[in-house]
């Protein structure tokens, strides 16, 4: 099979640059084009130079449509507004759409699900294989441990991150809620401050920290009577997210239209 040609959105960002580098290091994938928002300082620059690889001859543009015409898919770690526009465009082509954007609203999620009726979409709050294995374990533990075990989710990221809790923390929260057969929206505890009263039984708590250059640290805590179980993941390099996204892209290339997750990609749906 010919190499998969992918377009990278958000080329000037941390993940965009990391993805360009990862594609260059991955067999079976090539960069079909790179884009960024109009007005970005990287427009017109060479994609290879942005990723520290040297000149590649591929320049950063703003118009994704002509690039998609000769590509197999789009990898998108941007912002919700951009992702919504890309989702509509990619769905028209039936090409693969890998969505790593976080901070999506409920309405955004509905629009992505609608777009996935026409194209294979893999969406995840975190593409790390390790994180997705922890999500599967979180679901299993929440199912096996009763309500005497309180669930708390801690996360810390660099000081430039704009959304909280992180997409990964919410992924763990959804996994815990699914394991317990409850709705996360009505059992979520965030932003505790002042006289909050005793902890509500069955709540899933979130704590978000921001500072420095932390790539990502997450902890799922099951705190029970006289014992505590912790599942911990520390990301040391954004390359782990890029590699997972590329693995998902290659997997999605042969799939029918639909909304998929990394649990589908890694065969963890029935874990």
N, C-alpha and C positions, 0 to 999 in steps of 0.2 A: 504494500500500500504506500502511496506517496506520502511525503511528510505533511503533517497537519499545519496549515498556515493560519496563524492567529494574529489578531489586532490587539494591541495593548492600550487600554484607556488610562488616563491619568499618568502619562509617561514621566512627568516631572516630579511626581511624588515619591516618597520612600518606597512604597510597594511597586510603583510603576518601574522604577529603575531596577529594583530587585528582580522583577519578572523578566525584564529584557535580558538581564544577565543569566537568569535561570534557563530561559529558552535557549540561549546560546550554548548552554552546557548539557542540554537534554536531547537525546536522539529522538527523531521522529517529529520534531517541532521546529518551525521557523517563524520568524517575525514577518508578518505580511504588511504591517504598518503600525504606527504609533500615533496617538492623538493626545491632545490636552485642551483645556478650556481656552476659548478665545481670549487674548490678552495675556496669556501665560508667558513668563519670561523664557520658557524653553521652546516656544514655537520657532520652527526653522532650524533648530539644532539637530545634530546627528544623534540618533538613538544609541548607537554603540558608545559614543563618547559620554553620554549621560550615565551609562551603566559602567563606565570605567573600562570599556573593552577596546577602545580605539574606534576609528571611523568605520561605519558599516554601510554608508550610502543611503540609509533610511532616515528621512527627515521627519521631525515632529510636525504634524498638521492639526487641523481642527475639524475636518469633515470626515466622519466615519463611513458614510454611505458608499463612496467609490472604493474604499479599502475593503469593505465587507463583500463587495461584488466578486472579488477574486480571493477571498479568504474562507476559512472553514468555521471561524468563530471569533468571539470577542471575550477578552478577559478584563473584568471591570472591578477595580478596587477604587471607587471614587467617592462621590457624595450622593445622597438620595435623589436630588433633582436631576443630576446627570444620569444616574442609573435608570430613572423612569423614562427619560428620552431614549436611552440606548435600548431598553427592553422593548419598547414599541417598534423601534427600527429593526432590531434583530429578529423579532417575531415575524416580521413581514418576509424576511429572507429564509426563515427556517433553519438558520445556522445555530451553532452552539453558543450559549451565553453563560459564562462563569461569573457569578456575582459574589464578590467578597465585601461589598459595601455594607457598613453597619449604620445604626441610627435610623433604620427604616421604620416608618409609621405603619399602623394597621392598614391604612389606605394604600400605602406603597406596596405592602405585601399582597394585597388583593390584585393590584395592577400587574405585579410580577406573575402571580398565579394565572391571570388571564393570558398574559403573553406566552406562558409555558404551554398553552393549548396548541400553539403553532410551532414551537421550537423546543429543543431540549435545553432546559435551564438547570444548572446546578448552583444552588444558593447555600451559603454557609456563613455563620458568624465567625468561623475559624476553620481554615483548611489544613491545619496541622493534623497529621495522622494520630499523633499522641493525644491531642486534645479530644479528637473524636472517639478514641478508645475510652478515655475517661468519661465522656458523656454517656457511653454505653454502660459503663460500670456504675455511674451515678443513677441511671434509670433502674438497673438491677438492684442496687442497694436500697434505693427508696422503696422499691416494691417489697423487698424482703424484711426491712426494718420497720417497726410500727411507729406510731406517732410519738412515742416516748423519746424518739431520736429527733432532735431539732435539726433543721437543715439551714446552714448559713453558707453563703457564697462570697468570697473575698476576691477582689481583683485590683491590680495596680498596673498603670501604664505611664508612658512618658507625658511630659507636660504640654504636648501639642495636641493630644487626643481631644476631640470635641464632643464625644457622646459618652454617656454613662447611664446605667451600667454598660460595660462592654458587650459587644455581640456575643462573645464567648461566655461571659457570665450568664447572659440570658439563655444561651443554648443549654448550659448546665441547669439553669432554673427550670426550663421547659422539660428537660430530661427527668428531673426530680419530680416535677408535677405529674408527668405522664406515668412514672413509676407508681405514684400514689393515687392515680386516678382522679386528680383534682385540676381545677383551672388556675393557671399561674396568675392571671390578671386579678383574681379575687383572693389570692393567698400570698401576694407579694408584699414584703415589708422593706421599705427603702427610706433612706434619709432620717434615721432616728436622731432626735435631738430634744433635749429638755426632759420634762416629766412625761415619759411615754407610757408608763404603766408596765405591768408584767408582759413578758413576751406572749403573744397569742399562740395557742396550740395549733399546730398544723401550718403555721406561716413559713414561707421560704424567704429568708433574709438576704439582703445584698449590701455589701460595703465596697465603695469605690475610692481608690487613692490615685493621685496624679502627681508625678514629679520626676525630674531628671530625664534620663534617656532610657528608662525601662521599656524594653520591647514588649513584655507582657508576662504577668505572673497571675496565676489563678489557683484558688484553693476551694474545694468543696468539703465542708465540714458536717459530719453527722455527729451531733453531741447528744449522747444518751446518758442514762443513769450510771455514773461512775466509770464511764468510758467514752472515748472520742476517737472517731475514725476520720482521717483526712486524706483526700486525694489531691495531689499537688502537681501542677505543671508550670515550668518556667521556660519561657522562650528566650533563647540567647541570640538568635539571628532571624531576621525576617525571611531568610531563604527557606525556612521550614514551611512557611505559608505559601510561598511561591511554588515549591516542589509539589505540595498537595494540590494546588490549583491546576498545575499542569497535568498531574495524574488524573484529576477530574476531567479536564478537557479531552484528554485522549480517550477516556472511558466514555464520555458523552457523545463522542463522534459517531458511534454506532447505535445510539439510542433513539427511540421514538420521541416525539414531542411530549413533554411532561415536566413537572417540577420535581427535581431530585435533590437529595442532600448527600453529604459525605458518608452518611450511614449506608446509602444505596451504593455509592462508589466502593466502599470497603466491605460490603456484605454484612453490615451490622444491624440491619433492620429487625431481625428476629433474635437479637442477642438478649 
